[in-house]
Amino acid sequence: MRKTLKPLLAAALAAVSIAASANGFPAKPLLIVVPYAPGGSTDVLARVLAEAMTRDLGQQVVVENVGGAGGTIGTAKVARAAGDGYTLLLHNMGIATAPALYSKLAYDVNRDLVPVALAGDVPMILVANKNFAPATLGDFLKHMQSHPGAVKFSHAGIGATSHLCAMLLNQEARTTVTMVPYRGTGPALQDLVAGNVDVICDQPVATGPHIQGGTLKPYAVATRERIAILPQVPTFAEAGMPGFELAVWHGTYAPKGTPAAVIERLNKAIRTALADPALVKRFTDMGVMIPAGERLSPEALGQHTAAEINRWAPVIKAAGAKAE
C-alpha cells in the first residue's frame, strides 16, 4: 500500500507546487529575448508586445537583444534558462529553418523549448530597383527564366527571411538567380536603391518607405489579400503567380520545464495584448497581421513550428544553403 501511495503523493505535491507557482506569477519583471540586433522588425514587434503585456501582467516586461549566428545564440540562451516563466524567447520563422541551416545547434527546438503563442505575421514583398527593366511580376518571371543566373537577388544574410524568400521564389520559378548576401537588410536595400543589385524580397516595414518614395518598385506581396499599408501593390496571385504565399511568423517560447499553468498565464497575457487597441494600431501601421484566435494556443504554435521545420528543410537542402 505504501508503495502505491508514494507516486500518488508525489504527483499531488507536484500539482500543488505548480498551482502555487502560477498563483503568484508573475512576482517580478519578465525578460523577452530577441535573438537579433535592435531596430529590426522582430525587435520592434517584441517591444510593442512587451509594452502591452506589461499592462496585463502588472510587471515590467523587458526586451533584451542577443543577436548573432542567425538567431541561434539568443535561442540557446533561453533554452538554458530556468523554466520559471520569467525568461521568454520571441523568434521569427528562423527558429524553424536553423535546424536545416546549421549542422550543430546548442539546443533542440522540440526538446528544450515550450511554445507559448504566435505573436504576429509579417508579409513579404518583392521589390526591384526602379531602373530594373521588368515592369510587372509576370515580366520579371519571364526575365528570370530567359536569363538564368543573370538576376542579382540580394538578401540580408544566410538564413535571413529575405534569403528564405529568395530561395523559395527561385524554386517555384524553376530557374536560377545569383544570390548576393549582405550583413543585414540596411546594406542590402542601400545597394538595391543604388542599382547594384536587381531585387529583394523583404518586409514592408523595411521596403515600404522606399516604395512610397519612388526609389523602389513593387512587384507583389506574398499574402492572400492586399495589405492596408500598401493597397496599390497586387498579391502574387493577382500578379500571375497563384499559391505563392509567405509571411514571417513570430512566436513566443519558454524554456523546458515551465509549469503548464504559467504557460497558460503567459498565453493569456499575449492574447490580451494582441487585442489591445494601441497594439493593434501599431501592428497595423507596421504591416503586422494579428493571428486569428484558433492560432493563438500553445498547441497551435507547436504544430506550426513542426510543420515549418518540415516545410523549409527540403527548400534549404535543394538550394545547398549552409550557415556554418
URMOLIN-V686046 format. One record per backbone hydrogen bond with DSSP energy under -1.0 kcal/mol. CO is the residue of the C=O (numbers start at 1). NH is the residue of the N-H. If there is no record, write none. Layout:
co->CO nh->NH
co->CO nh->NH
//
This chain:
co->1 nh->5
co->2 nh->6
co->5 nh->9
co->6 nh->10
co->7 nh->11
co->8 nh->12
co->9 nh->13
co->10 nh->14
co->11 nh->15
co->12 nh->16
co->13 nh->17
co->14 nh->18
co->15 nh->19
co->16 nh->20
co->17 nh->21
co->18 nh->22
co->19 nh->23
co->20 nh->24
co->22 nh->25
co->30 nh->62
co->31 nh->88
co->32 nh->64
co->33 nh->90
co->34 nh->66
co->40 nh->44
co->41 nh->45
co->42 nh->46
co->43 nh->47
co->44 nh->48
co->45 nh->49
co->46 nh->50
co->47 nh->51
co->48 nh->52
co->49 nh->53
co->50 nh->54
co->51 nh->55
co->52 nh->56
co->53 nh->57
co->54 nh->58
co->60 nh->30
co->62 nh->32
co->64 nh->34
co->68 nh->71
co->68 nh->73
co->69 nh->72
co->71 nh->75
co->72 nh->76
co->73 nh->77
co->74 nh->78
co->75 nh->79
co->76 nh->80
co->82 nh->84
co->86 nh->31
co->88 nh->33
co->89 nh->253
co->91 nh->251
co->92 nh->95
co->93 nh->96
co->94 nh->98
co->97 nh->100
co->97 nh->101
co->98 nh->102
co->101 nh->323
co->108 nh->112
co->109 nh->113
co->112 nh->256
co->114 nh->254
co->117 nh->252
co->120 nh->250
co->121 nh->289
co->122 nh->248
co->124 nh->222
co->125 nh->202
co->126 nh->219
co->126 nh->220
co->127 nh->200
co->128 nh->217
co->129 nh->132
co->136 nh->140
co->137 nh->141
co->138 nh->142
co->139 nh->143
co->140 nh->144
co->141 nh->145
co->142 nh->146
co->143 nh->147
co->147 nh->150
co->151 nh->178
co->152 nh->198
co->152 nh->199
co->153 nh->180
co->155 nh->182
co->156 nh->184
co->157 nh->160
co->160 nh->164
co->161 nh->165
co->162 nh->166
co->163 nh->167
co->164 nh->168
co->165 nh->169
co->166 nh->170
co->167 nh->171
co->168 nh->172
co->169 nh->173
co->170 nh->175
co->176 nh->149
co->178 nh->153
co->180 nh->155
co->182 nh->184
co->184 nh->188
co->185 nh->189
co->186 nh->190
co->187 nh->191
co->188 nh->192
co->189 nh->193
co->190 nh->194
co->191 nh->196
co->192 nh->195
co->198 nh->129
co->199 nh->154
co->200 nh->127
co->202 nh->125
co->203 nh->206
co->203 nh->207
co->204 nh->208
co->207 nh->211
co->208 nh->212
co->209 nh->213
co->210 nh->215
co->210 nh->216
co->211 nh->214
co->215 nh->130
co->217 nh->128
co->220 nh->126
co->221 nh->223
co->221 nh->236
co->222 nh->246
co->230 nh->233
co->234 nh->221
co->235 nh->239
co->236 nh->241
co->237 nh->240
co->241 nh->244
co->243 nh->245
co->246 nh->124
co->247 nh->249
co->248 nh->122
co->250 nh->119
co->250 nh->120
co->251 nh->91
co->252 nh->116
co->252 nh->117
co->253 nh->89
co->254 nh->114
co->255 nh->258
co->259 nh->263
co->260 nh->264
co->261 nh->265
co->262 nh->266
co->263 nh->267
co->264 nh->268
co->265 nh->269
co->266 nh->270
co->267 nh->271
co->268 nh->272
co->269 nh->273
co->270 nh->274
co->273 nh->276
co->276 nh->280
co->277 nh->281
co->278 nh->282
co->279 nh->283
co->280 nh->284
co->281 nh->285
co->282 nh->286
co->283 nh->288
co->284 nh->287
co->289 nh->121
co->292 nh->295
co->293 nh->296
co->297 nh->301
co->298 nh->302
co->299 nh->303
co->300 nh->304
co->301 nh->305
co->302 nh->306
co->303 nh->307
co->304 nh->308
co->305 nh->309
co->306 nh->310
co->307 nh->311
co->308 nh->312
co->309 nh->313
co->312 nh->316
co->313 nh->317
co->314 nh->318
co->315 nh->319
co->316 nh->321
//
